[in-house]
Amino acid sequence: KIIFKIEESDTGDETMNQLLKVIQDRLKVSGMSGIQIGVQEKNEFFVVIPEFESSERLSNLVIGSGNMDFKKVKNPSDWSIDKISEFYLDPEKWESTGVGLSDMQGFKYFISPNGSAGLQLAFTPEGRKRFYEVASENIGLPIGVFVNDSQYPILMPVISEDILTNTNFDPSVTGTFSEQAVNDINLQLKNPLPVRVS
């Protein structure tokens, strides 16, 4: 049994019911089974999880806000590739580009011809246009993709001029992604929480 707390001090019944429905929908689509959800007390709810399911995965699915923000480097003159870890770990080095959840359809997982995992950023038509405008202004700099209000980006590709050769297609990156992790993020983005949970 895991107890979660709603971060807003005064949550009415309607908001609580809406929150529990979003969480039930997330967990149902995730394939997790044997889950029980209920109200613990004011501003708290519980999830009972069977032993065969991952409590870490469940917690991530429940807590993730479903928000997304594409951020650019606040001071481009500070950036160099040898500082990549420093930029990854310091949220103060980033500022929002204005490209966010409403511009995205989600992430698409794929295996590239060389066998590595890939991730395509599936934008809406308007979102794709906005993304490439941001990319064109940040050649040689990283763009951070932040999800679920995390301080750390899940992606931090350095933008090269090559990305602008065909702006009619969604960009993609390769890396160490698992299909399940990508699917779980998509679940959160498609079912955002009405309030913050911890």
C-alpha positions in Angstrom: 0.0 0.0 0.0 1.5 3.3 -1.1 0.0 6.6 0.2 0.2 9.7 -2.0 -0.4 13.3 -0.9 -2.1 16.1 -3.0 0.1 19.2 -2.8 -2.8 21.6 -2.8 -4.1 22.3 0.7 -7.8 22.3 -0.1 -9.0 19.7 -2.6 -12.7 19.3 -3.1 -14.5 16.0 -3.9 -14.8 16.8 -7.5 -11.1 17.4 -8.0 -10.3 14.2 -6.0 -12.7 12.2 -8.1 -11.1 13.6 -11.3 -7.6 12.9 -10.0 -8.5 9.3 -9.1 -10.1 8.7 -12.5 -6.9 10.0 -14.3 -4.7 7.7 -12.2 -7.0 4.7 -12.8 -6.9 5.4 -16.5 -3.1 5.6 -16.5 -2.7 2.4 -14.6 -5.3 0.5 -16.6 -3.7 1.4 -19.9 -0.2 0.7 -18.5 -1.1 -3.0 -18.2 -0.7 -3.1 -14.4 -3.3 -5.4 -12.8 -4.7 -6.1 -9.4 -4.5 -2.4 -8.4 -6.8 -0.9 -5.8 -7.2 2.9 -5.4 -9.0 4.8 -2.6 -9.2 7.9 -0.5 -7.0 7.7 2.6 -8.0 11.0 4.3 -8.3 14.6 3.3 -5.8 15.4 0.5 -4.4 11.8 0.6 -5.1 8.7 -1.4 -3.7 5.2 -1.4 -2.8 2.6 -4.1 -2.6 -1.1 -3.1 -0.2 -2.9 -5.4 0.3 -6.6 -5.9 3.8 -8.0 -5.1 4.4 -8.9 -8.7 4.1 -5.3 -9.9 6.9 -2.7 -9.7 6.2 -0.1 -6.9 8.8 2.2 -8.5 7.0 2.1 -11.9 3.6 2.6 -10.2 4.9 5.6 -8.2 6.3 7.2 -11.4 3.0 6.7 -13.3 1.0 8.2 -10.4 3.2 11.2 -9.6 4.1 12.4 -13.1 2.2 15.6 -13.7 1.9 15.1 -17.5 3.4 18.5 -18.2 6.1 19.0 -20.9 8.4 21.9 -21.6 11.1 22.5 -24.2 13.8 24.7 -22.8 16.8 26.5 -24.2 20.0 27.6 -22.7 19.5 30.9 -20.8 23.0 32.2 -21.5 24.4 30.7 -24.7 27.9 32.1 -24.1 28.1 29.8 -21.0 27.6 26.7 -23.1 30.3 24.3 -24.2 30.0 20.5 -24.9 32.4 19.7 -22.0 29.9 21.3 -19.6 27.1 19.0 -20.6 26.8 17.4 -17.2 26.8 20.8 -15.5 23.9 21.9 -17.7 22.0 18.7 -17.2 22.1 19.0 -13.4 21.4 22.8 -13.1 17.8 23.8 -13.8 18.8 27.5 -13.4 20.7 27.3 -16.7 17.5 26.8 -18.7 14.5 28.9 -19.8 11.3 27.9 -21.5 10.9 28.3 -25.2 7.1 28.3 -25.1 7.0 25.0 -26.9 5.2 22.5 -24.7 2.5 19.9 -24.2 -0.1 21.5 -26.5 2.5 21.3 -29.3 3.0 17.5 -29.0 1.2 14.3 -29.9 3.7 12.2 -28.0 6.9 10.2 -28.4 7.3 7.3 -30.8 9.7 4.5 -30.0 11.6 2.8 -32.7 14.7 0.6 -33.4 17.1 2.2 -35.8 18.8 0.2 -38.6 22.0 -0.1 -36.5 19.9 -1.7 -33.6 19.9 1.2 -31.2 16.7 2.6 -29.6 15.3 5.7 -31.1 12.7 8.3 -30.1 10.7 10.4 -32.5 9.2 13.6 -31.2 5.7 13.6 -32.7 4.5 17.2 -33.0 1.2 18.7 -34.1 1.6 20.6 -37.4 1.7 24.0 -35.5 4.0 22.5 -32.8 6.4 21.3 -35.4 6.7 24.7 -37.0 7.3 26.3 -33.5 9.9 23.7 -32.7 11.9 24.3 -35.8 11.8 28.0 -35.3 13.3 27.5 -31.9 15.9 25.0 -33.3 16.9 27.5 -36.0 17.7 30.1 -33.3 19.7 27.6 -31.2 22.2 25.9 -33.7 25.1 24.5 -31.7 23.2 24.7 -28.4 21.2 22.0 -26.6 17.5 22.0 -26.3 16.2 20.4 -23.1 13.0 18.3 -23.1 11.6 18.4 -19.6 8.6 16.2 -18.7 6.5 15.8 -15.5 8.0 19.1 -14.0 11.3 17.3 -13.5 14.4 19.5 -12.9 16.3 17.3 -15.3 15.7 16.9 -19.0 14.9 13.4 -20.4 16.5 14.6 -23.7 19.2 17.2 -24.3 20.2 17.0 -27.9 22.6 19.6 -29.3 21.0 21.2 -32.3 22.9 20.9 -35.6 22.1 22.6 -38.9 21.3 19.2 -40.4 18.0 19.2 -38.4 16.7 22.0 -40.6 17.1 20.1 -43.9 13.6 18.8 -43.8 11.3 20.6 -41.4 8.2 18.7 -42.7 9.2 15.7 -40.7 9.3 15.2 -36.9 12.8 15.1 -35.5 14.2 12.0 -33.8 17.1 11.0 -31.5 18.8 7.8 -30.6 19.7 6.8 -27.1 19.2 4.3 -24.3 15.4 4.3 -24.1 13.1 1.4 -23.1 9.8 1.0 -24.9 8.0 0.7 -21.6 9.5 4.0 -20.3 8.4 5.8 -23.5 4.9 4.3 -23.3 4.6 5.4 -19.6 5.6 9.0 -20.5 3.1 9.1 -23.3 0.4 7.8 -20.8 1.2 10.7 -18.5 1.2 13.3 -21.3 -2.2 12.1 -22.6 -3.6 12.0 -19.0 -2.3 15.0 -17.2 -3.0 15.4 -13.5 -5.5 18.1 -12.4 -3.3 18.8 -9.3 0.2 18.0 -8.2 0.8 14.8 -6.2 3.8 13.6 -4.1 
